[in-house]
Amino acid sequence: MTITNLFILLNLGSEMLYVIDQRLKAQAIPLDKSAQVLREITEVLLDPKFLHYISTAYQHNMLTVQQTRILLTDIACCSLMRLDVSSMDKLWDLMVMIFKWQMYLTNKSAQALMDLTFRHLDGIGRLIPEMRKQILIDNVKKTLIEMWEPLCEDDQIIVHRRVYKWLKPYTTKISILIRMGLQKQDGEFEPTPHNNIFYNYYINNIGENIYAKTANLQALKSQTDQAENNTLAEQQASNSHEIDTLLEQLNIQHSETDDSDANATNAKNSESIHGGLNDIVIDQNVEPEAKTTSTDELNAEGGSNLAKFMKKIKMDDDELVVKHVEATNPNEELLKMFDQNLEN
């Protein structure tokens, strides 16, 4: 059970760091404060004493959901952050569902779980690169390899199945996955999305920072869509001019089509689904102190002794609605009218 517990903690903890990093950047938190938050959380998550405690205390038992949540909440609050119950609920949903989606994509290969974990570790190392952080990451990789390689193929498959079974009860709808076309409205995942740039990218890069990568892909997609729209508008303008010229030559009267009603059909999203963190408050008046985290401290109930600075993260729900509006081509209507006039 040891390596199974480590896989769960490390992958969920990495996804937690991705979310926190995304919100720090979105709120333009100063770089030194952001670096301090990410550094302190990473150092506790990858602390050799902490991982040794997990390996020994839960050697023959899997971590329960409640135990895992308490541990990760304490780790998140070991820096400048303070999470209330509501905020942790939504952060937890993001962490678990993104990890479950990643495990869903790797369900055909046990080795893919190891690759996923390594990619997560590399990802948190790139958030704000530091030498001490990289040393901790290399140490964790070495520990995982020493545990994984002695396992036979069947045992590796069992580990993979245990991790996925641990995640299976969760079916929360996550806005970022729905917007990317990777999750259905009932909470189930899309098995093989077709012509989906997000799926085509992440299928080969599972475990990378989905928030940062999605922003880059979305910007590229917007540029591509804008170029296509401009080309289409030019073609329609050219076709419309040719038809107008022809109708003028034949002295046929016509009226232009008003598209304002079609534009008015776009509705706002009415269904509330889990999104990301919203506000992060940094205490500017408290200076950090160096701290060495012991096994007893991490095991203490509540984990309040881990916190050096406090802050509050609020999470708001994103909303999403999928609307399909069938547009009417005014050129086709004019051609129909033109044919009817000729028949008459």
N, C-alpha and C positions, 0 to 999 in steps of 0.2 A: 504493500500500500504506500510505501514511502515515496516512490517516484511519481505515483498517481497524484498524491497530495501536492507535491512540488509543481507538477504540471498545472494543476488547477490554480494554485496561488500565483505562480509566476506569470501565467498568461492573463489572468484577470487583473493582476497588479499592473501589468504593462498597459492593458487597455485603459485602466484608471488613469495612468500617467498621460496617455494620449489625450483623454478628455480634458484633464486639468491644463495641459499645455495649450490646447486649442482655445480654452476660455481665457487663459492669461493673455494670449496674443490678441484675441478678439476685443478685450477690454483695455488693450495698450498698457498693461502693467509694466513698470520699468524693468529693464532687463536684469538688473541685479536682484530685484525681488523675485522675479520669475525663476532665475537660476537658483536662488536659495530654496524656493519651494520644491523644485524638481530634484535638486541635489539631496535634500533631507529625506524626501519620500523614497527616492531610489536607494539611498544608503541603508535605510531600515529594511526595505523589501529584500535587498540582496545581502544583508548582513550575514556572514557565515555563522554567527552564534544563533541567529533567528532560524536559519535553514537547518542547522543541526538540531535545534529544539523540535522543529516540525518532524524531522526524520526519526527522532528517537521517541518522542511522546506519542506519535501517531503511527508507529511502525506497523501495527497490526490492524489499524482501523482507518477508514477514510474520514476525512474531515466532513462534518455535517455542514449544511448550508448556513446555519446560525453561527457555528464556530468560524467558518470562512469569512462571513460578513463582519463579525466582530474584529477579527484580525485585520482585515483590510480597512475597516473604519478607523481603527487605532493607528494604522500606518499612515492613512491620509491625514490624520490630525496630529501627526508628529512634527509638522512644520508650522506654517502660518495659518493653517486652515482649521475651521470648525464647521462640522456638518450637522445640521439638524436632521431629524428623522425623515422628513419629507424629501430633503435634498439627497440624502443617502439612498432613499428608495429609488429615485430616478437615476442617480449615478449607477446604482447596482443594476438596474434594468439595462442600461446601456452596455455596461461591462459584460454582463452575462450573455445578452443576446448577440452582440458582435462576436464574442468567443464561440457561442453555439453555431452561428452561421459559418464561421471559419472551420469548426469541426465537421459541420455538415458537408462542406466542400472536400474535406480530407477523409471521408468515411471509407474510401477504398484502399487506403494505405496507412498502416500503423507508423511507418517511418515519417510520414508527413506530419505527425504530431510533434516529433522531435524537430523537424525543420521549421514548423510553425513557432515553436518555443524559441529557437535560436533567432528567428527573424524578429520576434518580439523583443528579445534582449538587445539585438543590434539596433532596433528602432528606438528604444528608450535611451540607448547610448548616443544616438544622433540628436536628441532633443536639444541639449546644450552640452557638447562634448567636453569632458574633463578627464584627467588622467586617473584619479581615484575611482571614478565611476567605471571606467574601462577595465581597471584591475578587478573590480568586483564582478563585472560581467564575465570576464575570462575565467574567473574562479568558479562561477556558477556553471558555465559551460563544461568545464572540466569535471565537476561533480556529476552533472547529468550524464555525460558520456560514460563515466565509470559505473554508473548504475544501469544504463541502458544497454550497452554492448554485451554484457554477460547474459542478457535475457535471450531466450530462443525466440523464433518468429512467433510461435503461438502465444508466448507470454507477452510479447510486445502488442499483439492484437488484443489480448485481454485488457492490457492497460488502456489502450485506445478506447475500447468499448466501455470501460468503467468511467472514463472521463465523459464520454458522450452521454451515458446513462445518467450521470450526475446532472447534466445540463438539460436533459430531455423534458422535464416538467414545464419548462419556461416557454411561453408562446406570446410574450409581450410584443406589441407592434412598435417598431422603432422607425421614426420619421425618416432618418437618413437612408435606411435600407429600402423603405417604400419609395422614396424619391428616386433612388437609383434603380428601381425596378427589380430589386432582389428579394423582396418580401411581399406577400400577398396581404390583402386587407383582413384576412382571417388569422394572420400571424404566422402562417406557414411560409416556408421559403420557396422561391421559384427554383425548380430543379435545374433547368438549362435555359436561361434567358437568351433569346435570339437577338442578334444585332444590338447588343448592349455593350457600350464601350467600358462601362464600369466593371461588368462581369468579366469581359475579355481581359481586362488589366489585372483584376484581383485574383483571378484563377491561377495566375502564375506568380503572384506577389502577396499571398495570404500572410497576414501578420504585420504588414507595414501600417503606418499611421493612416488610417482610413480618412480622417478628417482633413489632413494636409493634402493627401493625394487626390481626394475627391474635389477639393477646391481647385486644384490645378486642372483636373480633367473637365470640371464644369466650365472653367474659363475657356478652355480649348473648344468645348462643345458649343458654347455660346458664340464664339467667333465663327465657327463653321456654320452654325444655324443662321447667323446674320448674313454671311456671304451667300448662302443658299437663298435666303429671303430676298436679298438685293437682286440676285440674278433672276428669280421668279418675277419680281416686281417689274424689272426691265422687260422681260418677255411679255408680261401681260400688257404693259404700256404700249409696246410695239404692236401686239395683236389688236389692241383696242384702237390704235391709230389707223391701222389698215382697214378695220371694219368701218370706222367712222368715215374714212375717205370714200369707201365703196358706197355706203349709204347716202352720202352727200351727192355722189355722182348719179345715183338712182332716184334722188329726191324722196327718200323714205325718212319719215320723222321717227325719232326714238327718244327715250328718256334714260338717264343714267341710274344705275342701281345704287341705292343707299346702303352702305355696310354698317351703319351705326347700330342697327338692331342686333346684328351678329356680334358686334363687340360687346354689347350690353349683356350678353348671355354668360360672360365669364363670371363665375361666382366664387366667393371666398370659401376656404375650407371650413367645414362645420364639425368635423370629427376630431376629438382631442386625442393625440398620441404622444408617446414619450419622446422628448427631444434632448437637448443638452443643458449644461450648466449655463446660468445666465449672468449673475453678478458675483464678483469676487472682491472682497474687501480686505485690504492689507493694512495692518496696524503699523503706521509709520513711526510711532513713538517708542517702540521696543527694539532693542538691539539683540541679535542672536547670541547664544552661548554655545560653546562646543559641548557635545554630549555623546557619551558612549552608551549605546543601548544594550542592556543585559537581557538574558533569557528570562529572568524573573519579572522584569519590567514589562516585557512583551506579553507575558502570561497573566499579568494583573488584570482584574476585572475592570472594565470600562476604559482602561488605557489612558486615563487622564494624565498620568505622570509622563507620557511621551510628548505632550504638547509643550512647546516652548513659546510659540506665538499662536494667536487665535484669529480666525477669520471666518466669514460666513459665505457660503456658496448657495445661491438660490437657483432653482431650475424651473424653467417654464415649459409648458407643453407646446409642441409644434402642432400645427394643424395642416391637414392635407385633404384635398378632394380632387378626384380625377374626373374631369368633364370632357365629353367628346362632342364637338360641335361640327356638324357637316356644313362646309362652306358652299355657297352657290357661285358658280362661275358666270359672271354677267355676259361674257363673250358667247357662251353656248346659248344663252337665252336670246341674244340678238340674232344669232344664226338661225334659230328655230323660227323666230318672227319673220326673218328675211325669206325663208323657205315657204312659209305660209302665204306671204304676200305674192310670191311668184306663182304659187298654185292658183290663187284667186284671180 
